[in-house]
Amino acid sequence: MPSYTPRKVCPPNLTAGAKSSHRSPRKQSRVLTWPVATVFGFIAQPETHIFLKPTVTRLAAKEYGFDFRYRPRPSWKTYSSLLEFAQEIGDEIRELRPRDLIDIQSFIWVLGSDEYE
């Protein structure tokens, strides 16, 4: 199986979710978060979309030496930076033959999570 090469595509739920989440029934609820904005695209099309857990991803990027352009509010700028990070990791671990962004996100999780220290 060929190694994974991500495509740079804005997930539909990122823009649609950002537009509709302000209508949340509770003003204090945190509906527009990175996990909510990215999880459905990631599940539906893991060859195209990646899941963003902010804390773990920021720690992984720092550990890896990648300049991750993170902002708390979901935006294309942050998501495209995450895709660049995924591409860099995919290139680096090509010999491991990652199948999709699930494999790349798993690598990010291990790198950035304190569970694996």
KOLKOLLUM-323583 format. One line per field, with one value per residue: residue number from 1; x, y, z of N, C-alpha, C in turn. Coordinates in steps of 0.1 Angstrom, whole numbers, plus 5000, padded with zeros to 4 digits. Layout:
<atoms>
num = [NUM, ...]
n.c1 = [X, ...]
n.c2 = [Y, ...]
n.c3 = [Z, ...]
ca.c1 = [X, ...]
ca.c2 = [Y, ...]
ca.c3 = [Z, ...]
c.c1 = [X, ...]
c.c2 = [Y, ...]
c.c3 = [Z, ...]
</atoms>
This chain:
<atoms>
num = [1, 2, 3, 4, 5, 6, 7, 8, 9, 10, 11, 12, 13, 14, 15, 16, 17, 18, 19, 20, 21, 22, 23, 24, 25, 26, 27, 28, 29, 30, 31, 32, 33, 34, 35, 36, 37, 38, 39, 40, 41, 42, 43, 44, 45, 46, 47, 48, 49, 50, 51, 52, 53, 54, 55, 56, 57, 58, 59, 60, 61, 62, 63, 64, 65, 66, 67, 68, 69, 70, 71, 72, 73, 74, 75, 76, 77, 78, 79, 80, 81, 82, 83, 84, 85, 86, 87, 88, 89, 90, 91, 92, 93, 94, 95, 96, 97, 98, 99, 100, 101, 102, 103, 104, 105, 106, 107, 108, 109, 110, 111, 112, 113, 114, 115, 116, 117]
n.c1 = [5008, 5006, 5024, 5009, 4997, 4986, 4958, 4952, 4924, 4897, 4877, 4842, 4826, 4841, 4838, 4810, 4802, 4813, 4798, 4772, 4773, 4771, 4745, 4739, 4720, 4727, 4744, 4768, 4779, 4805, 4806, 4818, 4845, 4878, 4880, 4852, 4848, 4864, 4862, 4842, 4847, 4872, 4865, 4848, 4863, 4892, 4914, 4917, 4910, 4919, 4920, 4918, 4932, 4938, 4957, 4974, 4983, 4997, 5017, 5030, 5038, 5056, 5076, 5084, 5095, 5081, 5065, 5036, 5008, 4986, 4953, 4927, 4900, 4883, 4896, 4906, 4934, 4947, 4939, 4950, 4977, 4979, 4975, 4999, 5017, 5010, 5017, 5045, 5052, 5042, 5059, 5083, 5079, 5076, 5086, 5073, 5049, 5023, 4988, 4967, 4953, 4946, 4966, 4987, 4976, 4976, 5004, 5010, 4995, 5009, 5034, 5027, 5013, 5012, 5008, 5025, 5051]
n.c2 = [4988, 5023, 5050, 5075, 5106, 5137, 5156, 5190, 5202, 5221, 5211, 5204, 5206, 5224, 5250, 5252, 5244, 5265, 5286, 5280, 5274, 5295, 5297, 5282, 5267, 5274, 5300, 5298, 5274, 5255, 5250, 5255, 5242, 5229, 5200, 5194, 5207, 5192, 5164, 5149, 5151, 5138, 5112, 5105, 5108, 5099, 5099, 5124, 5144, 5156, 5152, 5175, 5179, 5203, 5208, 5185, 5184, 5209, 5205, 5183, 5195, 5214, 5197, 5184, 5204, 5220, 5248, 5254, 5271, 5280, 5289, 5294, 5296, 5279, 5279, 5283, 5290, 5279, 5252, 5246, 5248, 5226, 5206, 5209, 5202, 5175, 5166, 5170, 5152, 5128, 5126, 5122, 5098, 5079, 5054, 5038, 5035, 5050, 5048, 5067, 5098, 5090, 5074, 5093, 5112, 5096, 5093, 5119, 5121, 5103, 5115, 5140, 5135, 5131, 5106, 5088, 5091]
n.c3 = [5000, 4992, 5007, 5028, 5015, 5024, 5013, 5007, 5019, 5029, 5056, 5052, 5075, 5091, 5081, 5079, 5105, 5119, 5111, 5120, 5147, 5165, 5170, 5192, 5218, 5245, 5257, 5271, 5264, 5249, 5219, 5195, 5190, 5184, 5184, 5179, 5155, 5138, 5140, 5126, 5098, 5099, 5108, 5087, 5063, 5065, 5049, 5039, 5059, 5091, 5127, 5153, 5184, 5205, 5227, 5229, 5202, 5200, 5218, 5207, 5182, 5191, 5204, 5181, 5166, 5149, 5135, 5145, 5137, 5157, 5166, 5190, 5181, 5156, 5124, 5089, 5087, 5109, 5106, 5081, 5088, 5105, 5086, 5071, 5091, 5094, 5069, 5069, 5090, 5078, 5056, 5069, 5083, 5063, 5058, 5076, 5065, 5067, 5065, 5064, 5076, 5102, 5111, 5111, 5129, 5152, 5156, 5162, 5186, 5203, 5204, 5216, 5239, 5274, 5283, 5273, 5283]
ca.c1 = [5000, 5014, 5024, 4999, 5000, 4974, 4953, 4948, 4910, 4890, 4866, 4829, 4821, 4848, 4831, 4795, 4801, 4816, 4787, 4760, 4775, 4767, 4731, 4738, 4710, 4733, 4755, 4781, 4784, 4817, 4803, 4828, 4859, 4886, 4876, 4839, 4849, 4873, 4860, 4833, 4855, 4882, 4858, 4842, 4873, 4905, 4925, 4917, 4908, 4926, 4913, 4927, 4931, 4947, 4968, 4983, 4989, 5006, 5029, 5037, 5045, 5068, 5085, 5089, 5101, 5072, 5059, 5022, 5001, 4974, 4944, 4917, 4888, 4885, 4899, 4914, 4948, 4951, 4937, 4960, 4990, 4979, 4978, 5013, 5024, 5007, 5025, 5058, 5053, 5040, 5072, 5093, 5077, 5071, 5090, 5063, 5037, 5010, 4977, 4958, 4955, 4944, 4980, 4994, 4971, 4981, 5018, 5009, 4991, 5020, 5044, 5023, 5005, 5020, 5005, 5036, 5064]
ca.c2 = [5000, 5035, 5058, 5086, 5120, 5144, 5167, 5202, 5205, 5226, 5202, 5212, 5209, 5235, 5263, 5251, 5244, 5278, 5295, 5276, 5271, 5306, 5296, 5272, 5271, 5279, 5309, 5295, 5262, 5256, 5242, 5257, 5238, 5222, 5186, 5193, 5211, 5184, 5150, 5143, 5149, 5128, 5099, 5102, 5108, 5100, 5101, 5138, 5153, 5153, 5156, 5184, 5180, 5214, 5207, 5175, 5188, 5220, 5199, 5175, 5204, 5220, 5186, 5180, 5215, 5225, 5261, 5253, 5284, 5277, 5299, 5286, 5295, 5272, 5287, 5277, 5292, 5268, 5238, 5243, 5246, 5213, 5197, 5210, 5194, 5162, 5163, 5168, 5139, 5117, 5125, 5117, 5084, 5072, 5040, 5031, 5034, 5055, 5046, 5078, 5107, 5083, 5070, 5105, 5117, 5087, 5096, 5132, 5118, 5097, 5126, 5151, 5131, 5127, 5092, 5079, 5096]
ca.c3 = [5000, 4991, 5019, 5028, 5012, 5026, 5003, 5014, 5017, 5041, 5058, 5052, 5089, 5097, 5078, 5082, 5119, 5124, 5108, 5127, 5161, 5173, 5174, 5203, 5228, 5257, 5254, 5278, 5259, 5240, 5208, 5184, 5195, 5174, 5183, 5173, 5141, 5129, 5142, 5117, 5086, 5102, 5108, 5073, 5052, 5071, 5039, 5036, 5070, 5104, 5139, 5161, 5198, 5206, 5237, 5225, 5190, 5202, 5225, 5197, 5173, 5198, 5205, 5168, 5161, 5138, 5139, 5144, 5138, 5163, 5173, 5196, 5173, 5144, 5112, 5079, 5089, 5119, 5100, 5070, 5094, 5109, 5074, 5068, 5101, 5091, 5057, 5073, 5097, 5068, 5048, 5079, 5087, 5051, 5058, 5084, 5056, 5072, 5055, 5063, 5087, 5115, 5115, 5114, 5141, 5162, 5158, 5169, 5199, 5210, 5205, 5224, 5251, 5286, 5286, 5267, 5288]
c.c1 = [5009, 5013, 5014, 5004, 4987, 4971, 4949, 4934, 4904, 4878, 4853, 4824, 4829, 4841, 4817, 4793, 4803, 4805, 4774, 4761, 4771, 4753, 4729, 4728, 4715, 4745, 4768, 4787, 4796, 4814, 4813, 4842, 4865, 4881, 4862, 4840, 4856, 4869, 4852, 4840, 4865, 4876, 4854, 4852, 4887, 4917, 4927, 4917, 4915, 4919, 4923, 4923, 4942, 4959, 4979, 4991, 5000, 5019, 5037, 5045, 5057, 5079, 5092, 5097, 5094, 5065, 5044, 5015, 4987, 4966, 4932, 4904, 4891, 4886, 4907, 4929, 4954, 4950, 4947, 4974, 4990, 4981, 4992, 5021, 5022, 5015, 5039, 5061, 5052, 5053, 5083, 5092, 5072, 5074, 5080, 5050, 5024, 4999, 4968, 4961, 4952, 4958, 4988, 4990, 4976, 4996, 5018, 5005, 5002, 5031, 5040, 5016, 5015, 5017, 5017, 5050, 5071]
c.c2 = [5012, 5043, 5070, 5099, 5128, 5154, 5178, 5207, 5210, 5217, 5210, 5215, 5221, 5248, 5263, 5252, 5258, 5288, 5292, 5275, 5283, 5306, 5285, 5276, 5277, 5288, 5305, 5281, 5264, 5246, 5243, 5255, 5231, 5207, 5185, 5197, 5201, 5169, 5143, 5141, 5139, 5114, 5095, 5100, 5110, 5102, 5116, 5148, 5147, 5158, 5164, 5184, 5191, 5212, 5197, 5179, 5199, 5214, 5191, 5184, 5210, 5209, 5183, 5192, 5222, 5238, 5260, 5266, 5282, 5289, 5290, 5285, 5288, 5281, 5279, 5278, 5281, 5254, 5236, 5242, 5232, 5203, 5198, 5202, 5179, 5157, 5161, 5155, 5128, 5115, 5118, 5103, 5075, 5057, 5032, 5029, 5038, 5054, 5059, 5088, 5101, 5079, 5082, 5111, 5109, 5090, 5110, 5130, 5113, 5107, 5136, 5148, 5127, 5112, 5083, 5084, 5085]
c.c3 = [5000, 5004, 5017, 5024, 5014, 5015, 5012, 5011, 5030, 5044, 5058, 5066, 5095, 5094, 5082, 5097, 5125, 5122, 5117, 5142, 5170, 5177, 5185, 5213, 5241, 5253, 5260, 5272, 5249, 5228, 5197, 5189, 5183, 5173, 5176, 5158, 5132, 5130, 5131, 5103, 5087, 5102, 5094, 5062, 5058, 5062, 5036, 5048, 5083, 5116, 5148, 5176, 5202, 5215, 5232, 5212, 5191, 5209, 5215, 5187, 5179, 5200, 5192, 5161, 5149, 5143, 5136, 5147, 5144, 5168, 5178, 5188, 5160, 5132, 5102, 5081, 5098, 5112, 5089, 5076, 5100, 5098, 5070, 5078, 5098, 5078, 5060, 5081, 5087, 5060, 5057, 5082, 5075, 5052, 5067, 5076, 5062, 5061, 5053, 5074, 5101, 5120, 5118, 5127, 5153, 5166, 5166, 5183, 5208, 5213, 5216, 5237, 5262, 5290, 5282, 5272, 5295]
</atoms>
